Amino acid sequence: MIIDIVTIFPEMFSPVLGESIIKRSQDKGLVKIKVHDLRRFSDDPHKKVDSPSYGGGGMVFKVQPLFTAAEKILGEDIFSRKKTGHKSRIILFSPKGRILKQKNIRKYFKYERLLLLAPRYEGVDERVRKYLADEEISIGDYVLSGGELPTMVFVDTLVRLVPGVVSDKESIKNESFEKPLLDFPHYTKPAEYMGMKVPLVLVSGNHKAIADWRKQKSIEITQKRRPDLLKG
């Protein structure tokens, strides 16, 4: 899978893409991630990519740099791409987008290439939403300074599910949101610290009892903290 990121702050991505699971996925050749500076695609003499909103308002990303970036990165005409079958997906990160859910992440594996647009300021020219982006994604009901952090969240969520990236497949299956339950509590050594003890069942060696305890705790935690996940 190839992931292309378009941003005006490419340096923000280096610490995230160059560490931990995301770095290992690239080192293994399982994922290829490229970060592109949007300014490189601007036809403005000063490489500006934003302009005031018509009718008054803040600055928005202009339509030209984003369309040019998409066409040059993907190597195809945007309008003909919309009419024919394609194996790429253009994603715009926006508060107007559909909330990112764990259950939807794996659908992106059917695409060979993802182009992620990380806007700033007041967002993008509406023509980008209507004619360029295939979909819009939000990571929550709050305001951020730009689309860089949502893009990083999306990449991390996606990459860790790529087969071969995380060696322990069972750990992924049991994580929060993989099922309609939050994760159960975890404990490790020592079994007692300053009078605080690990539940006896976890050190009993009884695997069935441990599994039952974990399931019950997941249900209890979900009922208390996220009852909406149990609806239906």
FIKOLZA-1660 file (N, C-alpha, C; in steps of 0.1 Angstrom, whole numbers, plus 5000, padded with zeros to 4 digits):
% residues 232
   i   px   py   pz ch aa at
   1 5008 4988 5000  A  M  N
   1 5000 5000 5000  A  M CA
   1 5009 5012 5000  A  M  C
   2 5005 5022 4992  A  I  N
   2 5012 5035 4992  A  I CA
   2 5003 5046 4998  A  I  C
   3 5008 5054 5007  A  I  N
   3 5001 5064 5013  A  I CA
   3 5008 5077 5010  A  I  C
   4 5001 5087 5004  A  D  N
   4 5006 5100 5001  A  D CA
   4 4999 5110 5010  A  D  C
   5 5007 5119 5015  A  I  N
   5 5002 5129 5024  A  I CA
   5 5005 5143 5019  A  I  C
   6 4995 5152 5017  A  V  N
   6 4997 5165 5012  A  V CA
   6 4995 5175 5023  A  V  C
   7 5005 5183 5026  A  T  N
   7 5004 5192 5037  A  T CA
   7 5013 5204 5035  A  T  C
   8 5011 5215 5042  A  I  N
   8 5020 5227 5041  A  I CA
   8 5031 5226 5053  A  I  C
   9 5029 5216 5061  A  F  N
   9 5039 5214 5072  A  F CA
   9 5045 5199 5072  A  F  C
  10 5052 5196 5061  A  P  N
  10 5057 5182 5060  A  P CA
  10 5066 5178 5072  A  P  C
  11 5073 5188 5078  A  E  N
  11 5082 5185 5088  A  E CA
  11 5075 5179 5101  A  E  C
  12 5062 5182 5102  A  M  N
  12 5055 5178 5114  A  M CA
  12 5053 5162 5114  A  M  C
  13 5055 5156 5102  A  F  N
  13 5052 5142 5101  A  F CA
  13 5064 5133 5104  A  F  C
  14 5076 5139 5103  A  S  N
  14 5089 5131 5105  A  S CA
  14 5089 5123 5118  A  S  C
  15 5086 5130 5130  A  P  N
  15 5087 5122 5142  A  P CA
  15 5077 5111 5143  A  P  C
  16 5066 5112 5137  A  V  N
  16 5056 5101 5138  A  V CA
  16 5059 5090 5128  A  V  C
  17 5062 5094 5116  A  L  N
  17 5064 5084 5105  A  L CA
  17 5078 5077 5107  A  L  C
  18 5087 5083 5115  A  G  N
  18 5100 5077 5116  A  G CA
  18 5102 5069 5129  A  G  C
  19 5092 5066 5136  A  E  N
  19 5093 5058 5148  A  E CA
  19 5083 5047 5149  A  E  C
  20 5086 5037 5158  A  S  N
  20 5077 5027 5162  A  S CA
  20 5071 5018 5151  A  S  C
  21 5059 5015 5152  A  I  N
  21 5052 5006 5142  A  I CA
  21 5052 5011 5128  A  I  C
  22 5050 5024 5127  A  I  N
  22 5049 5030 5113  A  I CA
  22 5063 5029 5106  A  I  C
  23 5073 5032 5114  A  K  N
  23 5087 5030 5108  A  K CA
  23 5089 5016 5104  A  K  C
  24 5086 5006 5113  A  R  N
  24 5088 4992 5110  A  R CA
  24 5081 4988 5098  A  R  C
  25 5069 4993 5096  A  S  N
  25 5061 4988 5085  A  S CA
  25 5067 4993 5072  A  S  C
  26 5074 5004 5072  A  Q  N
  26 5081 5009 5060  A  Q CA
  26 5094 5002 5058  A  Q  C
  27 5101 4999 5069  A  D  N
  27 5113 4991 5068  A  D CA
  27 5111 4977 5062  A  D  C
  28 5099 4972 5066  A  K  N
  28 5096 4958 5061  A  K CA
  28 5091 4959 5046  A  K  C
  29 5088 4970 5041  A  G  N
  29 5083 4971 5028  A  G CA
  29 5068 4969 5027  A  G  C
  30 5061 4969 5038  A  L  N
  30 5047 4966 5038  A  L CA
  30 5039 4978 5035  A  L  C
  31 5044 4990 5038  A  V  N
  31 5037 5003 5035  A  V CA
  31 5048 5013 5030  A  V  C
  32 5044 5021 5020  A  K  N
  32 5052 5031 5015  A  K CA
  32 5045 5045 5018  A  K  C
  33 5051 5054 5025  A  I  N
  33 5045 5066 5029  A  I CA
  33 5054 5078 5024  A  I  C
  34 5047 5087 5016  A  K  N
  34 5054 5098 5011  A  K CA
  34 5047 5111 5016  A  K  C
  35 5054 5121 5020  A  V  N
  35 5049 5134 5024  A  V CA
  35 5052 5144 5014  A  V  C
  36 5042 5152 5009  A  H  N
  36 5044 5162 4998  A  H CA
  36 5041 5176 5004  A  H  C
  37 5049 5185 5001  A  D  N
  37 5047 5199 5004  A  D CA
  37 5037 5205 4994  A  D  C
  38 5025 5209 4998  A  L  N
  38 5015 5215 4989  A  L CA
  38 5021 5227 4981  A  L  C
  39 5030 5235 4988  A  R  N
  39 5035 5247 4981  A  R CA
  39 5042 5243 4968  A  R  C
  40 5047 5232 4967  A  R  N
  40 5054 5228 4955  A  R CA
  40 5045 5227 4942  A  R  C
  41 5032 5226 4945  A  F  N
  41 5023 5225 4934  A  F CA
  41 5015 5237 4931  A  F  C
  42 5019 5248 4937  A  S  N
  42 5012 5261 4935  A  S CA
  42 5017 5268 4923  A  S  C
  43 5008 5274 4915  A  D  N
  43 5013 5282 4903  A  D CA
  43 5015 5296 4907  A  D  C
  44 5014 5300 4920  A  D  N
  44 5016 5313 4924  A  D CA
  44 5031 5316 4924  A  D  C
  45 5035 5328 4920  A  P  N
  45 5050 5331 4920  A  P CA
  45 5056 5330 4934  A  P  C
  46 5048 5333 4944  A  H  N
  46 5054 5332 4958  A  H CA
  46 5050 5319 4965  A  H  C
  47 5044 5309 4957  A  K  N
  47 5040 5296 4962  A  K CA
  47 5030 5297 4973  A  K  C
  48 5021 5307 4972  A  K  N
  48 5010 5307 4981  A  K CA
  48 5000 5297 4978  A  K  C
  49 4993 5291 4988  A  V  N
  49 4983 5281 4986  A  V CA
  49 4970 5285 4991  A  V  C
  50 4969 5296 4998  A  D  N
  50 4957 5300 5004  A  D CA
  50 4952 5314 5000  A  D  C
  51 4940 5317 5003  A  S  N
  51 4934 5330 4999  A  S CA
  51 4922 5333 5007  A  S  C
  52 4918 5346 5009  A  P  N
  52 4906 5349 5017  A  P CA
  52 4894 5343 5011  A  P  C
  53 4885 5340 5019  A  S  N
  53 4872 5334 5015  A  S CA
  53 4863 5345 5008  A  S  C
  54 4857 5342 4997  A  Y  N
  54 4848 5351 4991  A  Y CA
  54 4837 5355 5000  A  Y  C
  55 4833 5367 5001  A  G  N
  55 4822 5371 5010  A  G CA
  55 4826 5374 5024  A  G  C
  56 4839 5373 5026  A  G  N
  56 4844 5376 5039  A  G CA
  56 4847 5363 5047  A  G  C
  57 4857 5364 5056  A  G  N
  57 4860 5352 5064  A  G CA
  57 4875 5350 5064  A  G  C
  58 4879 5338 5069  A  G  N
  58 4893 5335 5070  A  G CA
  58 4899 5330 5057  A  G  C
  59 4912 5325 5059  A  M  N
  59 4919 5320 5047  A  M CA
  59 4915 5305 5045  A  M  C
  60 4914 5302 5032  A  V  N
  60 4911 5288 5028  A  V CA
  60 4922 5284 5017  A  V  C
  61 4924 5271 5017  A  F  N
  61 4933 5265 5006  A  F CA
  61 4926 5267 4993  A  F  C
  62 4934 5272 4983  A  K  N
  62 4929 5274 4970  A  K CA
  62 4927 5260 4962  A  K  C
  63 4919 5261 4952  A  V  N
  63 4916 5248 4945  A  V CA
  63 4927 5243 4936  A  V  C
  64 4934 5253 4930  A  Q  N
  64 4945 5249 4920  A  Q CA
  64 4956 5240 4926  A  Q  C
  65 4962 5244 4937  A  P  N
  65 4973 5236 4942  A  P CA
  65 4969 5221 4946  A  P  C
  66 4957 5220 4952  A  L  N
  66 4953 5207 4956  A  L CA
  66 4950 5198 4944  A  L  C
  67 4943 5204 4933  A  F  N
  67 4940 5196 4921  A  F CA
  67 4953 5192 4914  A  F  C
  68 4962 5201 4913  A  T  N
  68 4975 5199 4907  A  T CA
  68 4983 5188 4914  A  T  C
  69 4983 5189 4928  A  A  N
  69 4990 5179 4936  A  A CA
  69 4984 5165 4934  A  A  C
  70 4971 5164 4934  A  A  N
  70 4965 5151 4932  A  A CA
  70 4968 5145 4918  A  A  C
  71 4967 5153 4908  A  E  N
  71 4970 5148 4895  A  E CA
  71 4984 5144 4893  A  E  C
  72 4994 5152 4898  A  K  N
  72 5008 5148 4896  A  K CA
  72 5012 5136 4905  A  K  C
  73 5006 5136 4917  A  I  N
  73 5010 5125 4926  A  I CA
  73 5004 5111 4921  A  I  C
  74 4991 5112 4917  A  L  N
  74 4985 5100 4913  A  L CA
  74 4987 5096 4898  A  L  C
  75 4992 5106 4891  A  G  N
  75 4995 5104 4877  A  G CA
  75 4983 5102 4868  A  G  C
  76 4972 5108 4871  A  E  N
  76 4960 5107 4863  A  E CA
  76 4951 5119 4864  A  E  C
  77 4944 5121 4853  A  D  N
  77 4934 5132 4853  A  D CA
  77 4923 5130 4863  A  D  C
  78 4920 5140 4871  A  I  N
  78 4911 5138 4882  A  I CA
  78 4897 5136 4877  A  I  C
  79 4893 5143 4866  A  F  N
  79 4879 5141 4862  A  F CA
  79 4877 5128 4855  A  F  C
  80 4886 5123 4847  A  S  N
  80 4885 5110 4841  A  S CA
  80 4886 5099 4851  A  S  C
  81 4894 5102 4862  A  R  N
  81 4895 5092 4873  A  R CA
  81 4881 5089 4879  A  R  C
  82 4873 5100 4881  A  K  N
  82 4860 5098 4887  A  K CA
  82 4851 5090 4878  A  K  C
  83 4853 5090 4865  A  K  N
  83 4844 5083 4856  A  K CA
  83 4848 5068 4855  A  K  C
  84 4860 5065 4857  A  T  N
  84 4864 5051 4855  A  T CA
  84 4868 5044 4869  A  T  C
  85 4869 5031 4869  A  G  N
  85 4873 5025 4881  A  G CA
  85 4887 5028 4885  A  G  C
  86 4890 5030 4897  A  H  N
  86 4903 5034 4901  A  H CA
  86 4906 5027 4915  A  H  C
  87 4919 5025 4917  A  K  N
  87 4923 5018 4929  A  K CA
  87 4930 5027 4939  A  K  C
  88 4926 5040 4938  A  S  N
  88 4931 5050 4947  A  S CA
  88 4920 5056 4954  A  S  C
  89 4922 5063 4966  A  R  N
  89 4912 5070 4973  A  R CA
  89 4917 5083 4978  A  R  C
  90 4910 5094 4976  A  I  N
  90 4914 5107 4981  A  I CA
  90 4906 5111 4993  A  I  C
  91 4913 5113 5004  A  I  N
  91 4906 5116 5017  A  I CA
  91 4909 5129 5022  A  I  C
  92 4899 5137 5025  A  L  N
  92 4901 5150 5030  A  L CA
  92 4897 5150 5045  A  L  C
  93 4906 5155 5054  A  F  N
  93 4903 5155 5068  A  F CA
  93 4896 5169 5071  A  F  C
  94 4884 5167 5078  A  S  N
  94 4876 5179 5080  A  S CA
  94 4866 5177 5091  A  S  C
  95 4862 5187 5099  A  P  N
  95 4852 5186 5109  A  P CA
  95 4838 5182 5103  A  P  C
  96 4837 5184 5090  A  K  N
  96 4824 5180 5084  A  K CA
  96 4823 5165 5080  A  K  C
  97 4835 5158 5082  A  G  N
  97 4835 5145 5077  A  G CA
  97 4829 5135 5086  A  G  C
  98 4828 5122 5081  A  R  N
  98 4823 5111 5089  A  R CA
  98 4833 5108 5100  A  R  C
  99 4828 5105 5112  A  I  N
  99 4837 5102 5123  A  I CA
  99 4844 5089 5120  A  I  C
 100 4857 5089 5122  A  L  N
 100 4866 5077 5120  A  L CA
 100 4862 5066 5131  A  L  C
 101 4859 5054 5126  A  K  N
 101 4856 5043 5134  A  K CA
 101 4865 5031 5131  A  K  C
 102 4868 5024 5142  A  Q  N
 102 4877 5012 5140  A  Q CA
 102 4871 5002 5130  A  Q  C
 103 4858 5000 5131  A  K  N
 103 4852 4990 5122  A  K CA
 103 4853 4993 5108  A  K  C
 104 4856 5006 5104  A  N  N
 104 4856 5010 5090  A  N CA
 104 4871 5010 5084  A  N  C
 105 4881 5008 5093  A  I  N
 105 4894 5010 5088  A  I CA
 105 4898 5000 5078  A  I  C
 106 4895 4987 5079  A  R  N
 106 4899 4977 5070  A  R CA
 106 4894 4979 5056  A  R  C
 107 4884 4987 5054  A  K  N
 107 4879 4988 5040  A  K CA
 107 4889 4995 5031  A  K  C
 108 4898 5003 5037  A  Y  N
 108 4908 5010 5029  A  Y CA
 108 4919 5001 5023  A  Y  C
 109 4919 4988 5028  A  F  N
 109 4929 4979 5022  A  F CA
 109 4926 4975 5008  A  F  C
 110 4914 4977 5003  A  K  N
 110 4911 4974 4989  A  K CA
 110 4917 4984 4979  A  K  C
 111 4922 4995 4985  A  Y  N
 111 4929 5005 4976  A  Y CA
 111 4944 5003 4976  A  Y  C
 112 4950 5005 4964  A  E  N
 112 4964 5004 4963  A  E CA
 112 4971 5016 4968  A  E  C
 113 4964 5027 4967  A  R  N
 113 4970 5040 4971  A  R CA
 113 4960 5049 4977  A  R  C
 114 4964 5056 4988  A  L  N
 114 4956 5066 4995  A  L CA
 114 4963 5079 4994  A  L  C
 115 4955 5090 4990  A  L  N
 115 4960 5103 4990  A  L CA
 115 4953 5111 5001  A  L  C
 116 4960 5115 5011  A  L  N
 116 4955 5122 5023  A  L CA
 116 4957 5137 5023  A  L  C
 117 4947 5145 5023  A  L  N
 117 4948 5159 5023  A  L CA
 117 4946 5165 5037  A  L  C
 118 4956 5172 5041  A  A  N
 118 4956 5178 5055  A  A CA
 118 4955 5193 5053  A  A  C
 119 4943 5199 5054  A  P  N
 119 4941 5213 5052  A  P CA
 119 4945 5221 5065  A  P  C
 120 4944 5234 5064  A  R  N
 120 4947 5244 5075  A  R CA
 120 4937 5255 5074  A  R  C
 121 4938 5264 5083  A  Y  N
 121 4930 5276 5084  A  Y CA
 121 4915 5273 5084  A  Y  C
 122 4907 5279 5075  A  E  N
 122 4893 5276 5075  A  E CA
 122 4889 5264 5066  A  E  C
 123 4899 5257 5061  A  G  N
 123 4896 5245 5053  A  G CA
 123 4900 5247 5039  A  G  C
 124 4892 5242 5030  A  V  N
 124 4895 5242 5016  A  V CA
 124 4884 5248 5007  A  V  C
 125 4887 5252 4996  A  D  N
 125 4877 5257 4986  A  D CA
 125 4867 5246 4984  A  D  C
 126 4854 5249 4984  A  E  N
 126 4844 5239 4983  A  E CA
 126 4845 5230 4971  A  E  C
 127 4851 5234 4961  A  R  N
 127 4853 5226 4949  A  R CA
 127 4862 5214 4951  A  R  C
 128 4870 5216 4961  A  V  N
 128 4879 5204 4965  A  V CA
 128 4870 5193 4971  A  V  C
 129 4861 5197 4980  A  R  N
 129 4852 5188 4986  A  R CA
 129 4843 5181 4975  A  R  C
 130 4838 5189 4966  A  K  N
 130 4828 5183 4957  A  K CA
 130 4834 5175 4945  A  K  C
 131 4845 5179 4940  A  Y  N
 131 4850 5173 4928  A  Y CA
 131 4864 5166 4929  A  Y  C
 132 4871 5168 4941  A  L  N
 132 4884 5161 4942  A  L CA
 132 4883 5150 4953  A  L  C
 133 4879 5153 4965  A  A  N
 133 4879 5143 4975  A  A CA
 133 4869 5132 4973  A  A  C
 134 4872 5120 4976  A  D  N
 134 4863 5109 4975  A  D CA
 134 4855 5108 4988  A  D  C
 135 4861 5113 4999  A  E  N
 135 4853 5113 5012  A  E CA
 135 4860 5122 5022  A  E  C
 136 4853 5126 5032  A  E  N
 136 4858 5134 5043  A  E CA
 136 4858 5127 5056  A  E  C
 137 4868 5128 5064  A  I  N
 137 4869 5121 5077  A  I CA
 137 4872 5131 5088  A  I  C
 138 4865 5129 5099  A  S  N
 138 4868 5137 5111  A  S CA
 138 4872 5127 5122  A  S  C
 139 4881 5131 5131  A  I  N
 139 4884 5122 5142  A  I CA
 139 4877 5126 5155  A  I  C
 140 4868 5135 5155  A  G  N
 140 4861 5138 5167  A  G CA
 140 4854 5152 5167  A  G  C
 141 4846 5155 5176  A  D  N
 141 4838 5167 5177  A  D CA
 141 4846 5178 5185  A  D  C
 142 4857 5182 5179  A  Y  N
 142 4865 5193 5185  A  Y CA
 142 4873 5199 5174  A  Y  C
 143 4879 5211 5177  A  V  N
 143 4886 5219 5167  A  V CA
 143 4901 5218 5169  A  V  C
 144 4908 5215 5158  A  L  N
 144 4922 5215 5158  A  L CA
 144 4928 5226 5149  A  L  C
 145 4940 5229 5150  A  S  N
 145 4946 5239 5142  A  S CA
 145 4947 5235 5127  A  S  C
 146 4947 5223 5124  A  G  N
 146 4948 5218 5110  A  G CA
 146 4946 5203 5109  A  G  C
 147 4947 5198 5097  A  G  N
 147 4945 5184 5094  A  G CA
 147 4956 5175 5096  A  G  C
 148 4968 5180 5101  A  E  N
 148 4979 5172 5102  A  E CA
 148 4977 5161 5113  A  E  C
 149 4973 5165 5125  A  L  N
 149 4971 5155 5135  A  L CA
 149 4960 5144 5132  A  L  C
 150 4949 5148 5126  A  P  N
 150 4939 5138 5121  A  P CA
 150 4946 5128 5111  A  P  C
 151 4954 5134 5102  A  T  N
 151 4961 5125 5092  A  T CA
 151 4970 5115 5099  A  T  C
 152 4977 5120 5109  A  M  N
 152 4986 5111 5116  A  M CA
 152 4978 5100 5124  A  M  C
 153 4967 5104 5130  A  V  N
 153 4959 5094 5136  A  V CA
 153 4954 5083 5127  A  V  C
 154 4949 5088 5115  A  F  N
 154 4944 5078 5105  A  F CA
 154 4955 5069 5101  A  F  C
 155 4967 5074 5098  A  V  N
 155 4978 5066 5093  A  V CA
 155 4982 5055 5104  A  V  C
 156 4982 5059 5116  A  D  N
 156 4986 5050 5127  A  D CA
 156 4975 5039 5128  A  D  C
 157 4963 5043 5128  A  T  N
 157 4952 5034 5129  A  T CA
 157 4952 5024 5118  A  T  C
 158 4955 5028 5106  A  L  N
 158 4955 5020 5094  A  L CA
 158 4967 5010 5094  A  L  C
 159 4979 5016 5095  A  V  N
 159 4991 5009 5093  A  V CA
 159 4992 4997 5103  A  V  C
 160 4988 4999 5115  A  R  N
 160 4990 4988 5125  A  R CA
 160 4981 4976 5122  A  R  C
 161 4971 4977 5113  A  L  N
 161 4963 4966 5109  A  L CA
 161 4968 4959 5096  A  L  C
 162 4978 4965 5090  A  V  N
 162 4983 4959 5078  A  V CA
 162 4989 4945 5082  A  V  C
 163 4985 4935 5075  A  P  N
 163 4991 4921 5078  A  P CA
 163 5006 4921 5079  A  P  C
 164 5012 4916 5090  A  G  N
 164 5026 4915 5091  A  G CA
 164 5032 4927 5099  A  G  C
 165 5025 4937 5101  A  V  N
 165 5030 4949 5109  A  V CA
 165 5031 4946 5123  A  V  C
 166 5020 4941 5129  A  V  N
 166 5020 4937 5143  A  V CA
 166 5021 4922 5144  A  V  C
 167 5031 4917 5151  A  S  N
 167 5033 4903 5151  A  S CA
 167 5023 4895 5158  A  S  C
 168 5017 4901 5169  A  D  N
 168 5007 4894 5178  A  D CA
 168 4993 4897 5172  A  D  C
 169 4988 4888 5164  A  K  N
 169 4975 4891 5158  A  K CA
 169 4964 4890 5168  A  K  C
 170 4965 4882 5178  A  E  N
 170 4955 4881 5189  A  E CA
 170 4954 4893 5196  A  E  C
 171 4965 4901 5199  A  S  N
 171 4964 4913 5206  A  S CA
 171 4955 4923 5199  A  S  C
 172 4955 4923 5186  A  I  N
 172 4947 4932 5178  A  I CA
 172 4933 4929 5179  A  I  C
 173 4930 4916 5178  A  K  N
 173 4916 4911 5179  A  K CA
 173 4909 4915 5192  A  K  C
 174 4917 4916 5203  A  N  N
 174 4911 4918 5216  A  N CA
 174 4911 4933 5220  A  N  C
 175 4916 4942 5211  A  E  N
 175 4916 4956 5215  A  E CA
 175 4903 4962 5215  A  E  C
 176 4902 4974 5222  A  S  N
 176 4890 4982 5223  A  S CA
 176 4885 4985 5209  A  S  C
 177 4872 4985 5207  A  F  N
 177 4866 4988 5194  A  F CA
 177 4867 4978 5183  A  F  C
 178 4875 4968 5185  A  E  N
 178 4875 4957 5175  A  E CA
 178 4863 4949 5177  A  E  C
 179 4858 4948 5189  A  K  N
 179 4845 4942 5192  A  K CA
 179 4836 4954 5198  A  K  C
 180 4823 4952 5200  A  P  N
 180 4815 4962 5206  A  P CA
 180 4818 4964 5221  A  P  C
 181 4830 4962 5226  A  L  N
 181 4834 4962 5240  A  L CA
 181 4847 4969 5241  A  L  C
 182 4849 4976 5252  A  L  N
 182 4862 4982 5256  A  L CA
 182 4871 4971 5261  A  L  C
 183 4884 4974 5261  A  D  N
 183 4894 4964 5265  A  D CA
 183 4892 4961 5280  A  D  C
 184 4896 4949 5284  A  F  N
 184 4896 4945 5298  A  F CA
 184 4908 4951 5305  A  F  C
 185 4909 4951 5319  A  P  N
 185 4920 4956 5326  A  P CA
 185 4933 4947 5324  A  P  C
 186 4944 4953 5324  A  H  N
 186 4957 4946 5323  A  H CA
 186 4965 4948 5335  A  H  C
 187 4972 4937 5340  A  Y  N
 187 4981 4938 5351  A  Y CA
 187 4995 4931 5347  A  Y  C
 188 5005 4935 5354  A  T  N
 188 5018 4928 5352  A  T CA
 188 5026 4928 5365  A  T  C
 189 5038 4923 5365  A  K  N
 189 5046 4921 5377  A  K CA
 189 5049 4935 5383  A  K  C
 190 5050 4936 5396  A  P  N
 190 5048 4925 5406  A  P CA
 190 5033 4923 5409  A  P  C
 191 5031 4911 5415  A  A  N
 191 5017 4907 5418  A  A CA
 191 5011 4916 5430  A  A  C
 192 5020 4922 5438  A  E  N
 192 5015 4931 5448  A  E CA
 192 5025 4943 5449  A  E  C
 193 5020 4955 5450  A  Y  N
 193 5028 4967 5451  A  Y CA
 193 5021 4977 5461  A  Y  C
 194 5028 4980 5472  A  M  N
 194 5023 4989 5482  A  M CA
 194 5008 4985 5486  A  M  C
 195 5006 4972 5488  A  G  N
 195 4993 4967 5492  A  G CA
 195 4983 4966 5481  A  G  C
 196 4986 4970 5469  A  M  N
 196 4977 4969 5457  A  M CA
 196 4980 4956 5450  A  M  C
 197 4970 4947 5450  A  K  N
 197 4972 4933 5445  A  K CA
 197 4966 4931 5431  A  K  C
 198 4972 4922 5423  A  V  N
 198 4966 4918 5411  A  V CA
 198 4955 4908 5414  A  V  C
 199 4943 4909 5407  A  P  N
 199 4932 4899 5410  A  P CA
 199 4937 4885 5410  A  P  C
 200 4933 4877 5419  A  L  N
 200 4938 4863 5421  A  L CA
 200 4936 4855 5408  A  L  C
 201 4925 4857 5402  A  V  N
 201 4922 4849 5390  A  V CA
 201 4932 4850 5379  A  V  C
 202 4939 4861 5378  A  L  N
 202 4949 4863 5368  A  L CA
 202 4962 4855 5370  A  L  C
 203 4964 4852 5383  A  V  N
 203 4976 4844 5386  A  V CA
 203 4973 4829 5390  A  V  C
 204 4960 4826 5387  A  S  N
 204 4956 4812 5390  A  S CA
 204 4960 4801 5380  A  S  C
 205 4963 4806 5368  A  G  N
 205 4967 4796 5358  A  G CA
 205 4955 4789 5351  A  G  C
 206 4943 4793 5356  A  N  N
 206 4931 4787 5350  A  N CA
 206 4926 4796 5338  A  N  C
 207 4929 4791 5326  A  H  N
 207 4927 4799 5314  A  H CA
 207 4913 4803 5311  A  H  C
 208 4904 4793 5314  A  K  N
 208 4890 4796 5312  A  K CA
 208 4885 4806 5322  A  K  C
 209 4889 4805 5334  A  A  N
 209 4885 4815 5344  A  A CA
 209 4890 4829 5341  A  A  C
 210 4902 4829 5336  A  I  N
 210 4908 4842 5332  A  I CA
 210 4900 4848 5320  A  I  C
 211 4897 4840 5310  A  A  N
 211 4889 4844 5299  A  A CA
 211 4875 4849 5303  A  A  C
 212 4869 4842 5312  A  D  N
 212 4855 4846 5317  A  D CA
 212 4856 4860 5324  A  D  C
 213 4867 4861 5332  A  W  N
 213 4869 4873 5340  A  W CA
 213 4871 4885 5331  A  W  C
 214 4879 4883 5321  A  R  N
 214 4882 4894 5311  A  R CA
 214 4870 4898 5304  A  R  C
 215 4862 4889 5299  A  K  N
 215 4849 4892 5292  A  K CA
 215 4840 4900 5301  A  K  C
 216 4838 4895 5313  A  Q  N
 216 4829 4902 5323  A  Q CA
 216 4834 4916 5326  A  Q  C
 217 4847 4918 5327  A  K  N
 217 4852 4931 5330  A  K CA
 217 4850 4941 5318  A  K  C
 218 4852 4935 5306  A  S  N
 218 4850 4943 5294  A  S CA
 218 4835 4948 5293  A  S  C
 219 4826 4939 5296  A  I  N
 219 4812 4943 5296  A  I CA
 219 4809 4954 5307  A  I  C
 220 4815 4952 5319  A  E  N
 220 4812 4961 5330  A  E CA
 220 4818 4975 5326  A  E  C
 221 4830 4975 5321  A  I  N
 221 4836 4988 5317  A  I CA
 221 4829 4995 5306  A  I  C
 222 4825 4987 5296  A  T  N
 222 4817 4993 5285  A  T CA
 222 4804 4999 5290  A  T  C
 223 4797 4991 5298  A  Q  N
 223 4784 4996 5303  A  Q CA
 223 4785 5009 5311  A  Q  C
 224 4796 5010 5318  A  K  N
 224 4798 5022 5326  A  K CA
 224 4803 5034 5318  A  K  C
 225 4812 5032 5309  A  R  N
 225 4819 5043 5303  A  R CA
 225 4814 5046 5288  A  R  C
 226 4810 5035 5281  A  R  N
 226 4805 5037 5267  A  R CA
 226 4793 5029 5265  A  R  C
 227 4782 5031 5271  A  P  N
 227 4770 5023 5269  A  P CA
 227 4765 5023 5255  A  P  C
 228 4768 5034 5248  A  D  N
 228 4764 5035 5234  A  D CA
 228 4769 5024 5225  A  D  C
 229 4781 5018 5229  A  L  N
 229 4786 5008 5221  A  L CA
 229 4778 4995 5222  A  L  C
 230 4770 4993 5232  A  L  N
 230 4763 4981 5234  A  L CA
 230 4749 4982 5228  A  L  C
 231 4745 4993 5222  A  K  N
 231 4732 4994 5217  A  K CA
 231 4730 4984 5205  A  K  C
 232 4719 4977 5206  A  G  N
 232 4716 4967 5195  A  G CA
 232 4724 4954 5198  A  G  C
% end
